[in-house]
């Protein structure tokens, strides 16, 4: 027991334990459904989709940094700020679509986790899916935020598995460098669909709500911190922390996505396997090509990020609806003190589980989730930019002009992507 306490205290003092919401948000973006999308990009187009990640990184980081800034400055999540600034129809539409998209995304994620667990352990996939679902629910509902987030931060190390995979296979690094900046592909309906999928899964609305609310959670957990609108004493170090935390977290996320595309490009694409529907299928296909170790690393990564992604999906929906309905909310609160908030988490995760036993295919759930996210992301980013640049909301802490400009560029790019998604091929 004494040795355990010493280890626990050392872990709490580790630099990883001091990083903020940006790291978890970034890793949650590489959830199992995201891994499936990146794997398909690598399998179908080889090295010619690597360029998407350097382009997506600054756009994703700009939007997420605005969300973090909104939460830290105002002491309210994104939904509460939208409620106070925009007509009710704006909030109602966004929250409804977010709830539907997140539930469908949870269904796709837990299905992938069950499939991967079956591949690794041999146990029935539905049994393993139920195990992960109830495990994540118990952690979210019964473990206080300051303890729960500690474990989430350590789970982010699971993404290193995708970097490790590259040490088990041959990588033509000169060709990688060339194709990252000068890809070769024919722009047609198939190519557009994959590009849209990659950007859609990288820049997702649920991450916007999560990061803003997690800044508020962190502020509440550290009782010596006050919202910047009321106390600007900590402004300089807090703004530096947000910039570093958000940009480094998104960089970690996008480098990992780059590695996933690369790993599947140099294995699956080279072997002529160009059609990947799930993350589990990608892991299974790696087994005969890259060996048992690479396969296990890929599978472990899927399970690790799934354990982060599912709580983030459920939590972001709970934050949004609770603020819209003026309910008490927060992962630091006991379940009896925030019944509506925890009720949303439980219902959305269990709904994702129930879809496994319905005629709805997890891949169709993922497709419709991507469509809804693509539709809602564009107007939501407009709302975020307006909030982050509004002095009546942010006071003296409005987002910088470069960030605002980058936000508008992101909105235009995602708008084009959404139109491509909605136009029949």
Buried (B, 14 or more C-beta within 10 A) or exposed (E): EEEEEEEEEEBEEEEEEEBBBBBBBBBBBBBBBBBBBBBBBBBBBBBBBBBBBEBBBBBBBBBBBBBBBBBBBBBBBBBBBBBBBBEEEBBEEBBBBBBBBBBBBBBBBBBBBBBBBBBBEEEEBBEBBBBBBEEBBEBBBEBEBBEBBBEBBEBBEBBBBBBBBBEBBEBEEEEBEBBBEEBEBEEEEEBBBBBBBBBBBBBBBBBBBBBBBBBBBBBBBEEEBBBBBEEBEBBEEBBEBBBEBBBBBBBBBBBBBBBBBBBBBBBBBBBEBEEBBBBBBBBBBBBEBBBEEBBBBBBBBBBBBBBBBBBBBBBBBBBBBBBBBEBEBBBBBEBEEBBBBBBBBBBBBBBBBEBBEEEBBBBBBBBBBBBBBBBBBBBBBBBBBBBBBBEEBBBEBBBBEEBBEBBEEBBEBBBBBBEBBEEEE
